[in-house]
Amino acid sequence: MKIALIGYGKMGKAIDAIATAKGHEVILRIDISHKHLLDKEHLGQADVAIEFTSPETAYENILKCFEANVPVVCGTTGWLEKLPEIEEICKKEGKAFLHATNFSIGVNIFFEVNKRLAELMAGQSQYDVWMEEIHHTQKKDSPSGTAITLAEQLLHSVTRKKEWVNEESHNPELLPIISKRIDPAPGTHSVTYTSPIDDISITHTAHSREGFAAGAVVAAEWLKGKTGVFTMKDVLNL
C-alpha cells in the first residue's frame, strides 16, 4: 500500500516506522517545509493518506485529499466544529474519510467501557463524576480530543450533568475535565465517580505513541478501497 503522510512530527515519524515495517511504502512525507507537495499530482499517487497536523490546517488538508480522490485517515483534533461539514462533503462526493480522536485499540475498547459504566451510573445520583487527562507539553489542544469523546459519551447517559468544562467545578450540573501537561506523558485519561462511601475509577495510560501509530496504520489498511464516513468502531467492529 502506498501511503501519503500529511504531518511529519513525532506521530508522523512513528506511523512511518510502523507502516514501513509492515511492508507498506510511504511515498509522500509532508511537513511544514514541503507544503507545496500537498496537491492533486502528488497525493494522487497514494492509496491512502494519513493526516496528523494541527487544528488550523486539518480541514484544508482533508479537502485536498478529497480533490485527489485519496481516502484519508485523520487523527488531528481541535477542529471538530467543522467535522459535520467534512462528513457531508465526503458523502456527497463519494469520497472516503475516517476520523478518530484516538487510534489506539486499547483506547477504543476503553471508550466502550466508559459508555457502559456511564449507563450503569446514570441512576446513581449519589455519585458525582469528574475526569482528568495528562499529555506532553507539546499537545496543542486542551482538553484532548479523547477526553472530549469520553465526556460526550458520559453526558449522553448521565443526564444530571449538562455540559463539560475544562476546569475544576463544584457545580453539580457540570462535568469537570482537569487537563495537565507534563513531559514526557504520551496520554493518560481517567474517569472517576465519587461518593461519600466510595469511588469508582477507570483509567487508560499510554506508554508510548506506538499504540496510536499502529492503530492509524490499521485504519489506513482498512479504509483502502472503501467510500463513506467511518470511525474506529467500524475498523474494530465494536
N, C-alpha and C positions, 0 to 999 in steps of 0.2 A: 504494500500500500504506500502511495506517495503522499506525504504529509507536508502541509504548509504550517509553520509555526508563526503565529502573529503575537508578538511579545516574546522577548528572549531574555527575561530576567531569571531569577533563581528557579521559578516554576517552569519556564520555558526550557531551561537547560536540563532540568530533571526529567521533563517529558521527552526531550531529545534523547537522553541516555537510555531511557526505558524503551522507547519506540525502536531505536537502533538495535538494542539488544534483542528485541523480538523479531528482527529481520525486516522492519519497515525502512523506507527511505525518506529522510527529511530533505525535501528539495528546496525549501524556502525557509529562511530564518530572518524574520523581520523585527528589528529593534528600532529605536528612535533614529539611528543613523541610516537606516535602509527603508524609510517610509515610502520612497519613490518606487519600490518594488511591489507595493500593495496595489496592484492593478489587475485588470482582466487578463492581460497577457501572461503574467507570471502566476497568478492564482489559478488560472485555468488549467495549469499543468498538474495540479494536485487532485488526488482522490477525495481528500477531506482537509479542512483547515481546523486548527485548534487555537482558540483566541484567549489569551490571558494578558490583558493590558491594563488600562485604567478606566475609571468611570467616565472620564471625559472623551475617550476615544472609542469605546466598545461599540456604540451604536453605529457609527460610520463604518467601522471595520466590518461589522456583520453585513451591512448593506453592500459593501464591496464584494464580499463573498457571494452574496445573492446574485449580484450583477455578473459574476464569473461563473455562476451556476455550480458552485462548490459547496457541498454540505459543510456546515460549520458547527463545531462544538465550542461553546463559550463558558468560561468559568469566571469571568470578570463580574464583580459585584459592585454595588453602589450606584448603579444606573437604572435600577429596575422599574422606575416610574415609566420608562419607555418600553419595557418588555411587552406589554399588550400590543403595542404598535408593531413591534418586530414580528410577533407571532401572527398578527393579522396579515402583514405583508408576505410572510412565509407561506401561509395557507393560500392566499390569493394567487401568488405567483408560482406555486408548486415547487417550492424550494425545500431544503432540509435544514432543520435547526434544533439543536439540543442544548439546553441551558441547565446548569446546576449551581447552587450556591456552594456545593461541596461534592467532589467526585469520589471521595473516599468510600469504599464499600462499607467499612465499619460505621462511618457517619450516617450513611443512608439506612443502615439497619437501626442505628440509634434514633433516627427520625421516626421510624415505625414504633420503637419502644416508647418514645416521647408521646406520640399520639395516643397509644393505648393507655399509658399512665394518666394522661390528661382526662381521658374518658372515665377512668376509674375514680379520679379525684373530683370530677365535675360536681357531684352532690355532697362533697365533704367540706362544708363551709368553715369548719373549724381550722382548716389549713390555709395559711397564706402561702404565696409562692413567689420566688424570685429567681433570677438567672445570673450567671457570671460567664464571661468569655475572656480568655487570655491569648494574646497574639504577640508576635515580634513587633518591634517599634517601627518597622518599615511598612506595616499594613496601613493602607490609605483610608479605609472606611471604618466607621465605628457607629453602631455595633457591627460585627461581622455579618455577612450575608447568611451564614449558617445560623447565627444567633437569631436573626430575624425570622428565618424559616421555622426554627424551634418555637419562637414566640407566637407566630401566627397559628401554628398547629395548636398550641396550648389555648390561645384565645378562642379558637373555634369551639372547644369543648367547655372550658372553664369560663362560663359567660359572666361570672361575677367580676371578672377582670375585663375592662372595656378597651384598654389600649396599652401598648408597651411604651416605656420611657427609658432613655439611655442615661439613667442616673438613679441614685438611691431615692426611694419614696416610701412613705408610710400611708399613702392614700390607698384604701382597700380596693379601689376600682382600677388602680394602675399596676402594671407588671413591670417591676424594675429590671433592667439589664445593666449589670455592672461590667464595664469594659476596662481591661487592664492591658497595657502594652509593655511587655518585659522581654528582653532578649535572653536566649535565642528561641523562645517558645514558638513552635510551629502551629499550635492551636489546641486549646482546651475549652470545652463547653460543659457547663453543668446546669441542671435544673433542680431546685430544692423546694420541696413543700415542707413547711414548718408549722408546728402546733405547740401548745403548752406541754403536750405529752411526749411528742417525738418528732423526728424529722425523717423525710424520705428524699433521697437524692440520687440522681443518675448523672453520670459523667462520662464523657468521651475525651481521651487525651491522645493526641497525635504525637508520635515520637520523632517523625521526620516528614518531609514533603513527599516522600516516596509513595505513600498511600494515595495522596491526591493525584500525583502524576500518573500512577499506574491506572487509576480509575478513569482518568481523562483519555488515556490510550485505549482502554477497553471500550469507552463510549464512542470513540472515533471508529474503531473496528466495527462496532455495531451499527453506526449511522451510515456507513458507506453503502450507497446504492438505494437508500430509502428517501422518501419525501414526506414532509409533515413536521409537526412540532412535537418534541419529545423531552422527557426528563430521565433522570437516573432510575426512577421507578420502572420505566419501560425497559431499560437496559438490564436491570437486575430482576425483573419480573416480580416486583414487590406488590 
